[in-house]
């Protein structure tokens, strides 16, 4: 089969294409070849780990979504990793050859090269006009209902625009063939906008793991399991949300008690907190991801994920971001995972001195669980209104 080169166009499903970047891998997992690209190229709001990514020209499968960052941070990094079939891809950048390492400190005046336009052979060339620059970017992703304006922090600008539509995700090299970053936008005023490579390779989303460039496919490199990644569960239709608070309590009560018996987290507290965090099980995250507590998924999370938009307050304004959330098979799994959270974080150790829900709620709030000063009183009000204390004694 014809090999897919770095810089060739890829896409998610039938959505618009973007550019592939370069091959990377985690040093801890040297047999997994990962294609780097921009997150907004391949991440519809419903994307999940293991979803197929295809060659834009042929429609052939090249790999599956593996992990991605949120569009935040300083510097801002909007990156996605695709676990690719090593037999289907080449580490060479189309028209530029294999990258020769990374340039972690690019300077004003250095040359910048990106892959040629499709159908052409000559790379596009400019130079660095500025580094460490902030810029507002109108970001559109596959199937996104809105195109939010996101402030990208500490980016690189070129002296003239050398990118065009569909080039997000392309890798930028310096004059020595070293990677300086990844194209994320084009501005007529500021030139091509490039995210530096350093915050991509060592992003917090990777859970402490470090990415490194791949200049040759190693023997023994593994293709992603088919039809999905190991953590990807079969798709199931979401259940209807509970029709009332009483229905929610009836559905979750036994699970909260089962969790209490091993975790010692009072069941009445668990039910009240789940009700508050999930709007009595009616939140889209609770329905679609069985996630009752709004727990996000970092790279350390080995389970399934669900992508959903959320609003975050940054730089004195509300912005829309696409975030990764933990996805559970059942509400019981969500309750148990949340109970483990209290055990694994030392600041909640003193909470387990209390066996009754109201006392536990006060202790959790005092330990700094929420910034809302009325968080404990809201939980206690729910406990009393719904008689949830009875579950503590089961």
PyMOL commands that set and color helices and strands:
alter all, ss='L'
color gray80, all
select helices_A, chain A and resi 39-42+198-201+204-206+245-263+267-278+284-289+331-344+346-353+357-366+375-386+388-393
alter helices_A, ss='H'
color red, helices_A
select strands_A, chain A and resi 4-6+9-11+18-19+23-26+29-38+52-55+61-68+79-84+89-93+111-114+124-138+149-158+171-173+179-187+191-196+211-213+304-314+317-327
alter strands_A, ss='S'
color yellow, strands_A
deselect
rebuild
show_as cartoon
